[in-house]
Amino acid sequence: MQATVHRFDAATGSGSVLTDSGEVLPFTGRALQGSGLRHLRPGQRLSAVREGDEVVELRLGTIRGPEEFTP
């Protein structure tokens, strides 16, 4: 899904994103570590992978992974 960084705490690597559907979802430092990113800024656009009510993976920009394409 596409999202915008809503809040980011550089000390913990956690924060939240605002999805294009209007939901605010949290993410932990683990989601950030897996992305290879070090810092995020509010307003930055990301692709996010959601599990339940939490973001578990972040990707820079709006590049979709192969699992997001439907034939």
N, C-alpha and C positions, 0 to 999 in steps of 0.2 A: 504494500500500500504506500501511497505517497503521504508525506507528513512534513511539518515545519517544526523546528526546535522551539519549544515553548519556554522551557527553563533548563539551565545546565549548571551544575555545581562541579567546578574543576577539581576541587579537593577530593571528591568521592567518585567522580566520573559518572554520576547519576543525574537524572533529570526527567523531563517529560517532553512529549511531542504532541502537537495538535494535528490530528489526521484531517484529510480533506473532507471527511464526513462530519467533522466538528467535535470528535471525541478527544479528550486529553488522556493520554496513556503514559504511565511511568516507564522508565528503563533504568537498569542498574549499570554499574561499572562493567559488568560482564558483557553486556550488549555492546558497549563502546569498545572494549578491548578486542572483541572479535572482528570489529570493523577495520582495525588498523589506524583509526583516527585517534588523535590525542585530545583535541579541543573542539568544542562546538560553540556556535554563537546563536543566540535567539534570532529567529527569522530565517535561519539556514534551512534549505530544502534537503530532504533526505528520502530515501526509500527505507521502509521499515518492515520487519517480519514480526507478526503478532502471534502470541500464544495466550489465549484467554484474554485477560485484561492487562497484559504487560507486553512490552516490546522486548524481544529477545535477540534481535539482530538489526543493526543499522548499516546502511550503505550510503555513500556520498552521492549526491545528485539524484537524478530520477532514472537511473539506469536500472532496468528490471532484470532480475535473474531468470533463468530458463524456466523455473517452476511457475512463474507468473504469466507466462504466455499460454493461451489456450488455442488449440487448433480449430 
